[in-house]
Amino acid sequence: MDSIVVTGNGPLNGQIPIAGAKNACLTLMPATLLSDEPLTLTNAPRLSDIAMMGTLLQSLGAEVAQMQGGKVLALSSHALDTHVAEYDIVRKMRASILVLGPMLARDGHAIVSLPGGCAIGARPVDLHLRALEAMGAELDLRDGYVHAKASGGLRGGTFEFPIVSVGATENALMAATLAKGTTVLKNAAREPEIADLARCLRKMGAQIEGEETGTITVQGVDRLGGATHAVVPDRIELGTYMIAPAICGGAVECLGGRIELVQAFCDALDRAGIAVEETEGGLTVTRGDTPVRAVDVVTAPFPGFPTDLQAQMMALMCTAEGTSVLEERIFENRFMHAPELMRMGAQIDVQGGTATVTGVDRLRGAPVMATDLRASVSLILAGLAAEGETTVHRVYHLDRGYESVEQKLRNVGAKIERISGQ
Ligand code: UD1
């Protein structure tokens, strides 16, 4: 397993290009299962999770071709070889469950293993299943698999999500495009990845309204066609690289960044005394000579502060002036980076879903362990600002969600290298 070694090296300056969103791409790819015509995705990120989704789609009989070094994905699924998504692939990535809705909607049956993914809490899929049941799906959970049937096809229905779920909204939205009649999804997720999926599905011929309002109305159509669609920029990669100059000093322009993707996060940076400026190419973050102020953060569904930026924000708060309280309201076990940051000298007290961080003058480099995707990158950010050398072990998580992280950070002056096989 690879490790990453980071050495604190002063301010960062320059530009970092932001890739297409992993989480958007992971839901756009299974949308190919809704149509027998080609779906071409441009601005795809080059990540192991994307390759994994490609492998899953291929295992079902879809064609997946990578062009331009993986930036363009040509997908096509005229006829499927099987409707069984096997445990061996699905267990490695939770987003695999997103093949369920499309297969069921198009062909009336699907068998999908229950998924795995990052170890950040129990993460059930009950809402995915209940939303599909509201469209007439008959479901049976046997031997770790969901056996789904919709004899005669799915039909429109109304479903109100008891809590906001990004993945369940995506699964239900895709399924609803081919259901007979009207589907209304209430308390639906409003994340930019949902809006991106809706835009792509509309290009394929779907009739969807309200995807940014929390109530999505879908008028089912008989068939969907092909489309070409550019994946929305990755707001989590964007937020992550916006923290880099905030924590180290300097000024970094994140190319392709858009404020509406990260408004709540920018508000928090603003309260912390970090300036964010819109430029022609994206967003520039500048940290002046003044210390960062401690700010409180509560994670919430979009447009709230994203749970996927909580770990990176905690890294920033470790050396802020004062005490900050970070409340995690989306996942119950998402502070695994806290004890690792404490190895570096951070002062953090975790009580249930609340972490209280008391800023220290300086973090010290230390060997640390990456426990999930966003935790990994928070340790790298902390290492960039620490005195001495930090070795982040088990960085395979990182490769699931960050394209060329070492190169992107090196280009703005960071001292970072990957050591293979440690
Ligand atoms: C997606 C993102 C992930 C992000 C999360 C929240 C992808 C591939 N992943 O994950 O990076 O952290 O949104 O913004 O897009 N829940 C249930 N039952 C369900 C589904 C979810 O109880 O059937 C719960 C979860 O345990 C969690 C909450 O709902 O507490 C939100 O999860 P959800 O929005 O579904 O996250 P994902 O779609 O898995």
Residues whose N, C-alpha, C, O or C-beta is under 5 A from the ligand:
A	BS01	UD1	N23 L26 A95 R123 P124 V125 D126 L127 H128 V164 S165 V166 G167 A168 T307 D308 I330 F331
